[in-house]
Amino acid sequence: MPAAADPRYPIGRFEWKGPNTPEQRKQLIARIAALPSEFRAAVRGLTSQQLETPYREGGWTLRQVVHHVPESHMNAYIRCKLALTEDEPTIKPYAEERWALLADVPVAPVEASLSLLDSLHQRWAILLGTLNESDFARVFVHPQSGPTSLDKALAHYVWHGMHHTAHITSVRKAKGWG
């Protein structure tokens, strides 16, 4: 099935052909900085009822997606900090599917998560902009997937933000929600 036809991966699966060049890193950091406004624009004007729409059959609701992105990116930011301050730290995975079912998700205003994403990405872009070549080579170790360089993590989380933004915009388009 082509990537565009699979609602799970509206922009295709993550692929990395790294390491990134300095120019690619600069562009990726700019994408980290831009994501909050792009994500906010994707959500803008959605009603509470529309936010309860799953992005695909059996998938998360748009509300769950909105809360998931800053939660995921908070973990990524911490992982970056750990990789910069420890030697190949083993990170703690988290059960994102369970986080999406916690009692705060259906009642927390999406604005709380959008504001969190704004602040988090501002700090993250600043941090990333201070790193040098050897910093981007530093790694954290995921217990299931193994070592990940900050270079790869940067590309992955840019993709992740675009991936979930596309979940929302795809539903908007399919439903005619402008």
N, C-alpha and C positions, 0 to 999 in steps of 0.2 A: 504494500500500500504506500503510495507516495506520501511524503511528510505532510504536505498541505491538506491531504484528505483525512489525516488522522487527528481528531480533535484533541488528543492527549498532547500532541507535539505540533502546534500550529506553525511554528517556525523551524521545525525539524529538531532532531536530537542534537545534543551538544557534541561538537567535534572540536578537538584542539590539535593544531599542527605546530605547536610551540617548539622552542621557546619564542616568546614575543620579541619583536624588535623594539628598540626604544620608541619609535614612532607609533607602533601598534599599542604599546603601553600607554602612551600619551592619549591616544584615541579611546582606549578602554577606560582610562581614568575619567575622561570627559563623559563617557557613557554612564559611569557610576554617579557622577555629579548630576547628570541630566535625568536619571531614572525617576526620582521622586515627582518631578513636574509631569513627566510623561505618564506615569502611573496614575497620578491625581487626575489628569485630563481624561484618562480612560474610564475612571469611576464617576467623574463629574456628572451630576444630574440624575444619577440612578436613584430610583425610589427604593424604599425599604423592601418592598415586594420584589422588585427587580433584583436586588442583591441576594435574594433567596433562591435565585435561579441557578441550577448547576451548570457549569460550563460544558459538560457533556453528560450523557446518561451514566449514572453511577459515580459521577465526579463530585468534587467539592462545589459548594455554592460560591457565587462571586464574593459574598461576604467572607467566607472562609479563605478564599484566595487573597483578599485584601489584608486580612490579619496574618496570613502565612508569610507573605513576602518580608515584612520587617522582622518577624520572628526568625526566619531563616537567615536573613542578612545580619541580624545581631550575632547569631552563632558564627557566621563567617568572619565578621569583624573581630570577634574574640579569638577565633582560630588564627587570624593573621597576627594579632598581638602576641599570642602564645608562640607562634613560629618565630617572631622577631626577638623574643626575649628568652626563649628556651631552646635547647638543642633537640630538634626533631620530636617535639612533644606529641604524645598520643592524645588525641582529642576524644571527648565524650560525645558519642552520637546521641541523637534525641529522636523520639518517636513522633515525627511531625504529623502523622495521621491521627495520633491520639491528642496532640496539641489542638488540632482542628476541631476536636469534639469536646474540649473543655467548656465549662459553663459560661465563661466570659465571652466566648466567641459570638454567640447569637445576640448578646446584649450590649457589648462594647460598641460605641459609635465608630464607624469606619474612619472618621476624622482623627481619632486617637492614633490609629495605626498609620494613617497618612502623615501626621505630624511627626511621629516617631521615625518614619522613613526619611522625612526631610532632614531631621537633625542627624540621624545615623549616617546618612550618605554624605552630608556635609563633612562630618568628622572623618569618615572613611576616605573620601577623596583627598582631604588634606594629608592624612597619613600616607596614602599611596603615592602622592606627589613628592613626598620626602625620601622615598626609597631609591636605592641605587641598584645596579645590576646584581650585586651579590645578595642584596636583601631579597630580590625577587626569586633567587635560587633557593632560599630557605624553605624548609618543608615542615608540614605537620603530618602526622600519621593517623589515618582513619583506621580503626580496628578491622573493618571489613574490606575497604578498598585500598589500603596501604598508603604510601607516601604521596603527598600532593604538594607541589611547589606553590609559592605565592603567585608566581607567574600564571600557572594553570588555574589557580583559584580565582584570580582576577578575571580571566576570560570566562570561566564557568559562571560566576555570579553576574556578569554582564548578560550572558545568555539567559540565566535564570530570571532576571528581571524582565527581559524582553519576552521570554516565554510566557510568564504569567500576565504580563500586560496584553499579550496577544490572546490569551484565554478570554479576557474581559472584552477586548475589542471585537473578537470573533463572535461572541454572543450578541453584542450590541448590533453588529452588522446583520447577523442571521435573524434577529428579532425586529429589525428596523427601528432600533432605539437611537438612531442618530449617532 
